[in-house]
Amino acid sequence: MLRTITVGLDGSRESRAAAEWAAREAKLRGLPLKIVHVWEPVPEPMAQAPLLGAETQQHWTERVPREAAQGLRLRHPGVEVHTEQVSGNPADALAEAAKSAELLVLGSRGLGGIGGFVVGSVGLSTVAHADRPVVLVRALEVAADEHEADPAGVPSAATPFLPVVLGLDVEHADETLVEFAFDAARRRATSLRVVHGWNPPPYYAYGTPVSPALHEGLALAEAAALEEALRPWQQKYPDVQVVEVSRYGSPAVHLVEASGDASLVVVGRRIRRSPFGAHIGHVTHAVLHHCTAPVAVVPHG
């Protein structure tokens, strides 16, 4: 079955930004776009209130995706746009919609001057339980943000894409995660910046004097491990220029810093089948809340 780029839309500013990003991604991949509008039923007494009657509910649940689809078709000619309305718990409905999608796109409210995302409970739950990649897009994201400035320093969507950034743990370099990042860079005709943050093992950290030689040796070993993990992928994607960044310190901090000059940040989430809690990992959690670029969370085994 042909997969789609699926976006969750509720009419908010952040979900509209997500829909625009999803339409651009659909064009890059040559796939149709599906707008999913989730209606959460209200208790019966509220449903009978004058402003929440059946006709009003039907009007808004049909109008929001219909008007959004019309606008997307005009702004993104050539992209096939479909709509789907479902009812139920939004997080559950969106995770279910992701199963038939190449990826799911959601909006996330920006933090203004601080930068980054405020990821609500629906977004976190969807990311934690979706079986397909989920992309979080901040409310004020526009196409020009993902591209280099033009020669005059003016933001423009007509210039080359900024690099794709991949956060990689070399000890768990999952193929699904790495291939997603290389493919995203290839489709954008841009470079891939692979960021690996490392810290000394506990037996070095405790009771061991600070040694420049020891630190340098660890740094060289980590850089070599990163190079080794990426070698087969560079052979598979020879057109993608790879920049390897292996740095001492928090991976989350390094990824957030790199996001300021990125078109997309790609991180992983280890799949856990427990129905309780949002199991996304502390690095991915920090990246979701503080990166200024769109963030793709790729589930893997």
N, C-alpha and C positions, 0 to 999 in steps of 0.2 A: 504494500500500500504506500502511495506517495505521502511522505511526511510533509508537515507544514511548519512555518514559523508561527507560533501561537503567542498571543499577547493577552494578558488580563486587563480588561478595561472597566473602570467604574465611573468615568466622566471627570475624574480629578485631574489636576494639572500634571501630576507625576505620571498618571497612567496614560495621558495623551502624549507626553514625551516618550514614554516606553513604546507606544504604538508607532510613533515616527521612526524610532530606532529599529523596531521590528520590521517595518516596511523597507528600510534601507538594507537590512540584513537579508530579507527575502529576495530583494533584487540581486544582491551579491551571490546568493546561493541558487538563484533560479527556481525558487520554491513559492508556492502560494502562501498567503498570509491569512491566518484565522484569528478573528477577534472574538474572545470569549467574555461574555458579560454574565457575571454571577449575581443572581438575585437571591438574597437571604430572606426567607419568609419571616414575616412579623407575626406576633401573637394575634389570634383572632379578634380580641377586643380592639386592638390598634388598627387592624385591617379594616374594620368597619367605621373608623373615624372619617369625618367628611373629607379631609385632605389625603387620606390614605385608602380611599375606596378602590375597588377592583379596577375601575376604568383608569384612575390615576396611576396605579401601579403598572398596568399594562402599557400605558402611554410612555412612561419613563423607561421601562425596561426594553421597549422596542425602539424608542427614539435615540437613546444614547449610542448603541452600536450602529444603528442605521446611518445616522449623521456622521459618525466617525468614519465609517466605511466609505461614504461618498467623498469625504474630504481626502482620505488617503488615496483613493483612485485618481483624484485630480492631481494631487501633488506627486504621486509616484506612478506615472503611466507605465503600463506593462506589467505591473504587479497585480496578480489575481487576488482579490480580497473577498473573504467569506466571513459571515458572522454566525455565532452560535450563542444561544441563551440557555443557561442552566440554573437550577435553583439548589440551594443547600448551603452547607458550610463553605465559605470561600476558599479556605486553605485546602480542604479536601477536594473540592471541585477543580481547583487549579492543578493540584497534583495529579488528578485523574486525567485532566486535559493534556498534561505534559506527556502522557504515555504514547500518544499518537503524534507527537511533535518532534521535529529535529531539535528544537530548543524552545523553552518557555521564557517570555520576557515580561518583567514586572516593573512597575514604577516604584520609586522610593523617595520620600520627601527629603529635600536638601536641608543642610544645616546653615545655610546662608554664608556669613563671613567666615565661619569656622571651616567650612568645606566638609564634604562627605555625606553620608547617608544617615537618616533615621530609619532603621528597618523595623517595621511594626511586627506584631505577632503573626499576622497573616503571611507576610513575606518570609519571616524566619521559618515558620512551620512548613511553608511550601518548599523552600530551599532544602529543608531537612528531610523531607519525605518524597520529593520528586525523583523519579528514576532517570530523568533526562537532564541535560544541562539547563540551568536557570540563569538568566542575565538580569541584573538589577540596574536600572537606569535612573539617575537622579532627575528631579523635577525640571531643572533648567537646562538640561542637556540639549544641544542642537548639533546639527551635522558638522558645522565649522569647528566645534570643539575637538573633533577627532582628527583634524587635519593640521598640517603645518601652516603657519601664517604665510601670506603672499610676500613678494619682495618688498612691499611697502610696510609690512608688519601688520596687515589687516587680516583678521580671521576670514577664512574662505573654505568652502567645501570643494573647490575646484583644484586645490593643491594636493600633494601626496599625503597619504595617511601617516599619522604618528605611529611609532612602534607599538606592537602588541607586547605586553609584559606577562611573563609566566612565572609564577612562584613555584619553585620545585624543591622538594626534599629528595636529595639524591639517593637516600636509602629506600625510598618508596616511590620511585619514578614510574608511576603507572602509565601504561601505553595509551589508555583512553584520554587521560589528561594531556599528555605531551602531544598526541596527534591533534587534539582539538586546537591547541595553541598554534602549532605549525600550520594547520589548515587555515585558521583565521588570518595569520600573517600572509600566507600565500594569496588568499582571496583579496586581501587589501593591497597586495604588491608592496608590502613594507617589511621592515626587519622585525626579528623576534628578540626581545631582551629577556634573558632567563636569569632570574634573581634567586640566589641560594644564600640564605642566612645560616650561620653555624655558630655553635658555642662549644667550648672544650668539654670533653666527657667529664662526668662527676669525679672520677679518680684523678683527673688533672686539676680540677678546680679546688679540691680540698687538700690543704696541707702541702701544696706545691708552690714554691716561690715563683714570682713572676719572672719568666725567662723569655727574652726576645727570640732566642734561637728556637725554643720550644713553640712559641706562638707562630713563628715563621714556618716551621715545619708543619704544623697543623694547617695553616693557611694554604700551603702548597699542596698538601694531601687533599684538602677539600676542593680546591680548584681542579685538581687532576680527576677527582671523582665526578665532578660536574661535566668536565670535558668528555670523559668516558661514557657517561650516561647519554649524552647528546650526540655522540658520533654516528650511531646508526640512523638517527633522524635527520642529520645533516646530509647523509647520503641519500635518504629517501626524498628529501625536499631540497635539492641543490640550489634552487632559485631563491630560497629564503636565507637572507643574511642573518647570522646568529651572533648576538653579543652576550658573552657569558660574564655574569657578575656574581662572584663568590665573596661574601663579606662577613666579617665577624659581627655578631650581634643578633638582635631580634629580626626574624624574617618578616614579621608584620610591619615593623618600622621601615625596613628597606623597601617593601612593596608599596606602602603608602607614599613614600618619597618618590618612587619611580612612577606612580600613577599620575603625577602632575604633568608628565610628558608622554602620555600613552593614549592610544585610541581605544584600548581594551585591556583589562587586567584579567588574567585567567588563574584561578586557584582550584584546588581539589577538595572534595568532601568524601571521606571514607563511608561507604554504605553500611549502616547499622539498622537491623530490622526491628529494634525495640520500638514499640508504639509510643513510648513516653519520652518527652523532652525533645529539644531541637539539637540534634547531634551534628554539629557542623565543624567542630574543631576551633580552638582558640585563635589560630592565625586567620582562618577564613572569617571568623566572627569579627575580628578587628578590621580586616580589610573591607568587609561589607559596610561597616559603620564609618570608615574614615577615608576611603579612596574617593578621589574626585572624578575618576573616569568610570565608565560602565564596567561592571564586574561580572564575569561569567564563572559560575560555580559548577564544576564538572564532577558528578558522582562517579566513584570507581570502587572496585573491590579491595 
